[in-house]
């Protein structure tokens, strides 16, 4: 395996990035999913931890094997609307890989 190059998709990153809605997302760790073909099919069978909504939009096959997809932050895990403070606490406490969410 040493010296081989694989295609991969970054599914989590520590550095905060801004969505078009103004939300800033950052995760506790960096993670990638290796791809086995040009269609975007993942090499693995499971992704532990969350992936961002953008992964689902571009690589549906990768998002299908993820445990959790981080969608909108103005909704609780149950899908009910919540205020910003309560919502931020709920999302951060839902999964240990999510380190911060800024509104």
Buried (B, 14 or more C-beta within 10 A) or exposed (E): EEEEEEEBBEBBBEEBEEEEEEBEBBBBEEBBBEBEEEEBEBEEEEBEBBBBBBBBEEBEBBBEBBEBBBEEBEBBBEEEEBEEEEBBEBBEEBBEBBBBBEE
